[in-house]
Amino acid sequence: MSIGLFDFLLSISFLLYLVRLALTHPIHRTHLPLEYLDADEYYSVTIRKSLLAIQEADRLNITDSKHRLWFFYLFTNSRFVFYVHTSMCLYALETMANEQQKQQFLPLAQSFRIMTTYAQTELGHGTDLRKLETEAVFDRTTDSFVLNTPTLTSTKFWPGALGRSANYILLMAQLYTPDRNHPCGLQMFLVQIRDLNTHEPLPG
């Protein structure tokens, strides 16, 4: 048997092993079928399973990112609460943040102390990027950006995990210079929306 074929069969065997572990875990016998649960019970179960899926993936030393996400989906029956965080937001931090930002935020995000979601869609515009109304205006006096949703139609709407789970968001906004005469296109901002200890929404 060639080494390539042996490695392939070994990989298939390992994946089948993960399938058995994911589908036969005792947590699946601790609740009624999901369609019989109310909204709070459903959320509680999916959160518990999502967190446990992460712990099990770590225990089993599943390091390949595709294999991890696949295991999460199996374990939670395609209801992995942290999908956007693991598949999109972590990648955005890894590829778009500077070194200082990576040192500050990546360990927290990788350990799920920070849980992010992607806030692009707006009530009046859906996913039409060119029409997004959320503003980010640079303030020279504070060397920071002032973020604002100036209209009802600019309200961020539909982001997964925003309602209960996320404590940070990756916010898409139209960037402006201080005099507002020069639109600079869309920019992504990492914004804290909940207290990390109490999970209460922050003002603003």
CORMO-V475111 format. One record per residue. RES is the residue in one small letter. SS is DSSP state (A for helix, B for strand, O for the rest). Layout:
BEGIN
res->{RES/RES}
ss->{SS/SS}
END
This chain:
BEGIN
res->{m/s/i/g/l/f/d/f/l/l/s/i/s/f/l/l/y/l/v/r/l/a/l/t/h/p/i/h/r/t/h/l/p/l/e/y/l/d/a/d/e/y/y/s/v/t/i/r/k/s/l/l/a/i/q/e/a/d/r/l/n/i/t/d/s/k/h/r/l/w/f/f/y/l/f/t/n/s/r/f/v/f/y/v/h/t/s/m/c/l/y/a/l/e/t/m/a/n/e/q/q/k/q/q/f/l/p/l/a/q/s/f/r/i/m/t/t/y/a/q/t/e/l/g/h/g/t/d/l/r/k/l/e/t/e/a/v/f/d/r/t/t/d/s/f/v/l/n/t/p/t/l/t/s/t/k/f/w/p/g/a/l/g/r/s/a/n/y/i/l/l/m/a/q/l/y/t/p/d/r/n/h/p/c/g/l/q/m/f/l/v/q/i/r/d/l/n/t/h/e/p/l/p/g}
ss->{O/O/A/A/A/A/A/A/A/A/A/A/A/A/A/A/A/A/A/A/A/A/A/O/O/A/A/A/A/O/O/O/O/A/A/A/O/O/A/A/A/A/A/A/A/A/A/A/A/A/A/A/A/A/A/A/A/A/A/O/O/O/O/O/A/A/A/A/A/A/A/A/A/A/A/O/O/O/O/O/O/O/A/A/A/A/A/A/A/A/A/A/A/A/A/A/O/O/A/A/A/A/A/A/A/A/A/A/A/A/O/O/O/O/O/B/B/B/B/O/O/B/O/O/O/B/O/O/A/A/A/O/O/O/B/B/B/B/B/O/O/O/O/B/B/B/B/B/O/O/O/A/A/A/O/B/O/O/O/O/O/O/O/O/O/O/O/B/B/B/B/B/B/B/B/B/O/O/O/O/O/O/B/B/B/B/B/B/B/B/B/B/O/B/O/O/O/O/O/O/B/O/O/O}
END
